[in-house]
Amino acid sequence: MQRVVVLGGFFTLTGSFCFSIQDALVKWLSSDFALLQLLLVRSAVMIPVFALICFWRWGAQGLVTRRPGAHVLRALFNLMAFLSYYFAISRMPLVDAISIASAYPIILAVLSGIVLSEAPNGRQILAVIAGFIGVLFIIKPTGAEVDWLGAGAALFGCISFAGLGLYTRYLSRTESSELMLLTGAISILIVALISVPWTWITPTTDGLLLMLGLSVVALLGQYGITNGFRYAPVYLVGALEYTTLVWAAIWGFAFFDEVPASHVMIGAAIVVASGLAVVFSEKPRAS
């Protein structure tokens, strides 16, 4: 059991790193292209990859499910989460949007005990709260500077990601990660294709390469986080996903000339420490 939890933590950290790169690319590209166009290219790359993996591992049976309604519901959570999250990133500074969305581990910690009977212990609850305090250090919000439309989208994305995490954990008891990711990508592709007449802008070669790069890191991020929820409790996955904020500060400096202030560094240290505290608190329970 302890090895399984460690494996889930590894998948989560890898997925969070990949998603941080995805977020930076979305912010970079959203000034020239519609969000649904980015999602269209992203899904077009993901679908054949996950379909081939399913077929390779389980044959034609790997592409079949006895729970189509459950996959549709998860796909709905997935669509709402990413559309609102991408919209928030396009309107707000990268760290601000990610900070608001990072509140979802607290929702997970509360709801996982009610829905999945995976209640965190007292030390883990305190560590998750400490992680969110670290988020507040990083964002240092003031009401006069808030883009309320973007903040509202980030908050809605936060709630949707919490629902997606809980339902992924529930559905992974009978369904493969690859099939869940495949059905989620198909749902996004359908919506994106409907919007093509109004949103498509032919990209340059550089723009297309960046979109493909975004799609690859998003694929790896989705695979990592989905397997994180498969192998580890949802509150552990949520706490480790706080590390995305650290990467966001790094990418902000590297690509957007954003120099992290002292309060950002303090917040990043608190976030990392809280994630480690949750992991170490899990060891006695896992054993």
C-alpha positions as CSV (number, residue, x, y, z in Angstrom):
1,M,0.0,0.0,0.0
2,Q,2.8,2.4,0.8
3,R,4.4,1.8,-2.6
4,V,1.1,2.4,-4.3
5,V,0.7,5.8,-2.5
6,V,4.3,6.8,-3.4
7,L,3.5,5.8,-7.0
8,G,0.4,8.0,-6.9
9,G,2.5,10.9,-5.6
10,F,5.1,10.5,-8.3
11,F,2.4,10.6,-11.0
12,T,0.9,13.7,-9.4
13,L,4.2,15.6,-9.2
14,T,4.9,14.7,-12.9
15,G,1.4,15.7,-14.0
16,S,1.6,19.0,-12.1
17,F,4.9,19.9,-13.8
18,C,3.5,19.1,-17.2
19,F,0.3,21.1,-16.5
20,S,2.4,24.1,-15.4
21,I,4.1,24.1,-18.8
22,Q,0.6,23.8,-20.4
23,D,-0.6,26.8,-18.5
24,A,2.3,28.9,-19.6
25,L,1.7,27.9,-23.3
26,V,-2.0,28.6,-23.0
27,K,-1.3,32.1,-21.7
28,W,1.2,32.7,-24.5
29,L,-1.1,31.5,-27.3
30,S,-4.4,32.8,-26.0
31,S,-3.5,36.3,-27.2
32,D,-3.6,35.1,-30.8
33,F,-5.9,32.1,-30.8
34,A,-9.3,31.2,-29.3
35,L,-9.3,28.9,-26.3
36,L,-11.5,26.4,-28.2
37,Q,-9.0,26.2,-31.0
38,L,-6.3,25.3,-28.5
39,L,-8.5,22.7,-27.0
40,L,-9.3,21.3,-30.5
41,V,-5.7,20.7,-31.3
42,R,-5.0,19.4,-27.8
43,S,-7.9,16.8,-28.1
44,A,-7.0,15.9,-31.7
45,V,-3.5,14.8,-30.4
46,M,-4.8,13.0,-27.3
47,I,-7.6,10.9,-28.9
48,P,-5.5,8.7,-31.2
49,V,-2.8,8.3,-28.5
50,F,-5.2,7.1,-25.8
51,A,-7.2,5.0,-28.3
52,L,-4.0,3.2,-29.4
53,I,-2.9,2.6,-25.8
54,C,-6.3,1.2,-24.9
55,F,-6.3,-1.1,-27.9
56,W,-2.7,-2.2,-27.3
57,R,-3.3,-3.0,-23.7
58,W,-6.7,-4.6,-23.8
59,G,-7.7,-5.0,-27.5
60,A,-11.0,-3.9,-28.8
61,Q,-12.5,-4.5,-25.4
62,G,-10.4,-1.7,-24.0
63,L,-12.5,0.8,-26.0
64,V,-15.8,-0.5,-24.6
65,T,-17.4,0.4,-21.3
66,R,-20.5,-0.7,-19.5
67,R,-20.8,2.7,-17.8
68,P,-21.3,5.2,-20.7
69,G,-23.3,7.5,-18.5
70,A,-20.6,7.7,-15.9
71,H,-18.0,8.6,-18.6
72,V,-20.3,11.3,-20.0
73,L,-20.7,12.8,-16.5
74,R,-16.9,12.8,-16.0
75,A,-16.4,14.3,-19.4
76,L,-18.8,17.1,-18.5
77,F,-16.7,17.9,-15.3
78,N,-13.6,17.8,-17.5
79,L,-15.0,20.1,-20.1
80,M,-16.3,22.7,-17.6
81,A,-13.0,22.6,-15.6
82,F,-10.7,23.2,-18.5
83,L,-12.8,25.7,-20.4
84,S,-13.2,27.9,-17.3
85,Y,-9.6,27.4,-16.2
86,Y,-8.2,28.3,-19.6
87,F,-10.5,31.4,-19.7
88,A,-9.2,32.5,-16.3
89,I,-5.5,32.1,-17.5
90,S,-6.2,34.2,-20.6
91,R,-7.5,37.1,-18.5
92,M,-5.3,37.1,-15.4
93,P,-1.6,36.8,-14.4
94,L,-0.6,33.2,-14.4
95,V,0.1,32.9,-10.7
96,D,-3.2,34.7,-9.8
97,A,-5.4,32.3,-11.8
98,I,-3.5,29.2,-10.6
99,S,-3.7,30.4,-7.0
100,I,-7.5,30.7,-7.1
101,A,-7.8,27.3,-8.8
102,S,-5.5,25.8,-6.2
103,A,-8.1,26.2,-3.5
104,Y,-9.7,23.0,-4.7
105,P,-7.6,20.6,-2.5
106,I,-9.5,22.0,0.5
107,I,-12.8,21.1,-1.2
108,L,-11.3,17.7,-1.9
109,A,-10.2,17.2,1.6
110,V,-13.7,17.9,2.9
111,L,-15.7,16.0,0.3
112,S,-13.5,13.0,0.0
113,G,-14.5,12.0,3.5
114,I,-18.2,12.4,2.7
115,V,-18.2,10.9,-0.8
116,L,-15.4,8.4,-0.8
117,S,-14.8,7.6,2.9
118,E,-11.2,8.8,2.7
119,A,-11.2,11.3,5.4
120,P,-7.8,13.0,6.0
121,N,-6.3,13.0,9.5
122,G,-5.9,16.1,11.5
123,R,-2.3,16.8,10.5
124,Q,-3.1,16.5,6.9
125,I,-6.0,18.9,7.1
126,L,-3.7,21.5,8.8
127,A,-1.1,20.9,6.1
128,V,-3.6,21.5,3.3
129,I,-4.8,24.7,5.0
130,A,-1.2,25.8,5.4
131,G,-0.7,25.2,1.7
132,F,-3.6,27.5,0.9
133,I,-2.1,30.1,3.2
134,G,1.1,29.8,1.1
135,V,-1.2,30.4,-1.9
136,L,-2.3,33.7,-0.3
137,F,1.3,34.7,0.2
138,I,2.0,34.2,-3.4
139,I,-1.0,36.0,-4.9
140,K,-1.2,38.8,-2.3
141,P,-4.6,39.9,-3.6
142,T,-6.2,43.3,-3.4
143,G,-9.8,43.9,-4.4
144,A,-8.9,46.9,-6.6
145,E,-6.7,44.7,-8.8
146,V,-8.9,41.7,-9.3
147,D,-10.4,40.8,-12.7
148,W,-13.7,39.6,-11.3
149,L,-14.7,37.8,-14.5
150,G,-11.5,35.9,-14.6
151,A,-11.6,35.3,-10.9
152,G,-15.1,33.9,-11.2
153,A,-14.0,31.6,-14.0
154,A,-11.1,30.4,-11.9
155,L,-13.3,29.8,-8.9
156,F,-15.8,27.9,-11.1
157,G,-12.9,25.9,-12.5
158,C,-11.8,25.2,-8.9
159,I,-15.1,23.7,-8.1
160,S,-15.2,21.7,-11.4
161,F,-11.7,20.3,-10.8
162,A,-12.8,19.2,-7.3
163,G,-15.8,17.4,-8.9
164,L,-13.5,15.9,-11.6
165,G,-11.0,14.7,-9.0
166,L,-13.7,13.0,-6.9
167,Y,-15.4,11.4,-9.8
168,T,-12.1,10.2,-11.4
169,R,-11.2,8.5,-8.1
170,Y,-14.7,6.9,-8.0
171,L,-14.7,5.8,-11.6
172,S,-11.1,4.5,-11.6
173,R,-12.3,1.5,-9.5
174,T,-13.8,-0.1,-12.6
175,E,-12.5,2.0,-15.6
176,S,-9.0,2.4,-17.0
177,S,-7.2,5.8,-16.9
178,E,-6.7,5.7,-20.6
179,L,-10.4,5.2,-21.4
180,M,-11.4,8.0,-19.0
181,L,-8.9,10.3,-20.7
182,L,-10.1,9.2,-24.1
183,T,-13.8,9.9,-23.4
184,G,-12.9,13.3,-21.9
185,A,-10.9,14.3,-24.9
186,I,-13.7,13.2,-27.3
187,S,-16.2,15.4,-25.5
188,I,-13.9,18.5,-25.7
189,L,-13.2,17.7,-29.4
190,I,-16.9,17.6,-30.2
191,V,-17.6,21.0,-28.6
192,A,-14.4,22.5,-30.2
193,L,-15.4,21.2,-33.7
194,I,-18.8,22.9,-33.4
195,S,-17.1,26.2,-32.8
196,V,-14.6,26.0,-35.7
197,P,-16.5,28.3,-38.1
198,W,-16.3,31.1,-35.5
199,T,-13.0,30.5,-33.8
200,W,-10.5,28.9,-36.1
201,I,-7.5,31.0,-37.2
202,T,-4.9,29.3,-39.4
203,P,-1.7,29.3,-37.3
204,T,1.8,29.9,-38.5
205,T,4.4,27.1,-38.4
206,D,5.7,28.4,-35.0
207,G,2.1,28.7,-33.7
208,L,1.2,25.2,-34.8
209,L,4.4,23.8,-33.1
210,L,3.5,25.5,-29.9
211,M,0.0,24.1,-30.0
212,L,1.4,20.6,-30.6
213,G,3.8,21.1,-27.7
214,L,0.9,22.3,-25.5
215,S,-1.0,19.1,-26.6
216,V,1.9,16.8,-25.7
217,V,2.5,18.3,-22.2
218,A,-1.3,18.4,-21.6
219,L,-1.5,14.7,-22.5
220,L,1.3,13.8,-20.1
221,G,-0.2,16.0,-17.4
222,Q,-3.7,14.4,-17.8
223,Y,-2.2,10.9,-17.7
224,G,-0.1,11.8,-14.6
225,I,-2.9,13.4,-12.6
226,T,-5.5,10.7,-13.6
227,N,-3.1,8.0,-12.4
228,G,-2.4,10.0,-9.3
229,F,-6.1,9.8,-8.4
230,R,-6.1,6.1,-9.2
231,Y,-3.3,5.3,-6.8
232,A,-3.5,7.9,-4.0
233,P,-6.2,9.5,-1.9
234,V,-7.7,12.6,-3.4
235,Y,-6.5,14.9,-0.6
236,L,-2.9,13.7,-1.1
237,V,-3.1,14.4,-4.8
238,G,-4.6,17.8,-4.2
239,A,-1.9,18.8,-1.8
240,L,0.9,17.7,-4.1
241,E,-0.7,19.7,-6.9
242,Y,0.2,22.9,-5.0
243,T,3.7,22.4,-6.5
244,T,2.2,23.8,-9.8
245,L,2.5,27.2,-8.2
246,V,6.2,26.9,-7.8
247,W,6.6,26.1,-11.4
248,A,4.2,28.9,-12.4
249,A,6.5,31.4,-10.6
250,I,9.5,29.9,-12.5
251,W,7.8,30.1,-15.9
252,G,6.5,33.6,-15.2
253,F,10.1,34.7,-14.7
254,A,11.4,32.8,-17.7
255,F,8.8,33.7,-20.3
256,F,6.9,36.8,-19.0
257,D,9.7,38.7,-17.2
258,E,7.9,38.3,-13.9
259,V,10.4,38.4,-11.1
260,P,9.1,36.7,-8.0
261,A,8.9,39.0,-5.0
262,S,9.8,37.9,-1.4
263,H,6.2,37.1,-0.5
264,V,6.1,34.8,-3.5
265,M,9.2,32.9,-2.4
266,I,7.8,32.6,1.2
267,G,4.5,31.3,-0.2
268,A,6.3,28.8,-2.4
269,A,8.2,27.5,0.5
270,I,5.0,27.1,2.6
271,V,3.3,25.3,-0.4
272,V,6.1,22.8,-0.8
273,A,6.4,22.2,3.0
274,S,2.6,21.5,3.2
275,G,2.8,19.0,0.4
276,L,5.7,17.2,2.1
277,A,3.8,17.2,5.4
278,V,0.8,15.5,3.8
279,V,3.0,12.9,2.3
280,F,4.9,12.1,5.5
281,S,1.6,12.0,7.5
282,E,0.3,9.4,5.0
283,K,3.1,6.9,5.8
284,P,1.8,5.5,9.1
285,R,-1.6,5.0,7.6
286,A,-0.3,3.4,4.4
287,S,1.8,0.9,6.4
